[in-house]
Amino acid sequence: MSLWQFLLRSLAFHWRMHLAVALGVAAATAVLTGALLVGDSVRGSLKHLALDRLGKIDQALITDRFFRQQTIGALNLFAHPPVQLPPEDVRVAQAFADIATIAILQERLVKEREVLAAQLQTALDSRVIIEQAKGVLGERLGLDMDTTFSTLRDAARRTSRRLSDVAREVVERRGRTDLLP
């Protein structure tokens, strides 16, 4: 049997699989082509919408706001026809940019503190349940606190679970130690 005969017989025998692969490739090509066309269409529509809203612009004043070498944002002032802004108007625009920068930084700080508070509360809750489990195991098995912690940690590693989950299970089972080594 020659190589060509082998290939033709293989194609004939596995025609369903080859048809499924070809249809899958065709469907993927159609999806990707459609996504590219729709993406270009949306991008063009958004560009025209933005330009329509802005109108004709001949001049722009942009003030960047920096905080610790990080750009926070920019305030853009557009004018048609071009005008020379008086220095007091530029100072007012700069003041608005400063106020916006302070508001953005304050909002970031509030969010960071909320995340930190949630993380600390989770750590505290985990620590409480771990200490309870150490007490239960220490009493049941007659072990010191360091050994009970090592026992809990080993059980968590062995079962690929979080230490706090293993500790919670020990406390809820009232000290049953069948999951421990």
GIWOTA-V433659 format. One line per field, one symbol per residue. psi: psi as a letter, one per 30 degrees, with the letter a starting at -180 (. if undefined). A space follows every 10 residues. Layout:
psi: ???
//
This chain:
psi: kleeeeeeee eeeheeeeee eeeeeeeeee eeeeeeeeee eeeeeeeeee eeeeakkfkk kkkkkkjhgk keakkkkkkk lkljkleeee eeeeeeeeee eeeeeeeeee eeeeeeeeee eeeeeeeeee eeeeeeeeee fhlleeeeee eeeeeeeegh lkeeeeeeee eeghgkgffl .
//
